[in-house]
Amino acid sequence: MDKHGGGRIEEWVSADKGNTWFFLQDLTPDNTKHTGWKFNNVQPVTHPDGSVVEGMILFYGWKHKDDPEAKAFLLHEK
């Protein structure tokens, strides 16, 4: 899986159309349960009509570089 890249999941925001950015929060799962894991492929959760579900994202993670599959993680911020 390492060939797909990966690392931590972080939220960065810009107030000036992308000229400067600041770190808002780390969204990576608890390191005590997922030590050594890598994460990638962050995407919004959508309703059947394609509209985005606010406060929810989906991403994938794996521990071993040769794992053939990743596990899905669902983050719900409400």
N, C-alpha and C positions, 0 to 999 in steps of 0.2 A: 504493500500500500504506500510505502514511502515515495514511490515514483510520482505520486499525485501531489506531493507537497503537504504541508500541514504544520501546525503549531498551536498557539493559544487562540482563543476567540475573544476579541476585544472590540469595544465600541469607541470609536473616535468621532468627534463632531467638528464642524467648521461653521463659523458665523460670518465668513467673508467669501463665500462661494468657492471654497477650496484653496484659498491662498495660504491659510494657516490652519492647523488642526490641533486639537487638544484631546487627551485621553479622558474618556468619561468613566468607563468601567470595564472590568475583566469579567467576561461571561463564561469563561472556561469552567467545566465541572470541577467539583471539589478535588483537590490534588491528593488528599488522603485516600480517596477511593479510586482515583485514576492516575496514579503516579506513573510517569513515563509515557502517557498517552499523547497522541497528536490528533488535531482536529482540523477539519476544513469543510468546504462546500456549504457555507451558510446561505440559507434561502428563506424567504417568507413563507408562512403557512397561508393558504388561500381558501376561500369559500368556493363552493361548486361553480359560482358565476365568475370566478377568477379574481374577485376583490380580495385585498389583503386583510387577514385577521390581525388587528392591532395588538401589539404586545406579545406576539408569538413568532418564534423562529425555529427552524429545523437545521441541524448540522450533523456531521458524521465524525466518528472518532475510532481509533484503533491503537493498540499497544505495540504489537510486534511488526517490524517492517515487512515481514513476509506474509502477514495475514491476508488471505484472499478476499476477505469481506470486512466491511466496517460496521459499527453499530450506530443506529440513529439516536440522536438526542433531541428532545423537544423542550424548548425553554418557553415558559409562560410567565410573563412579568406582572400579572395582575394579582 
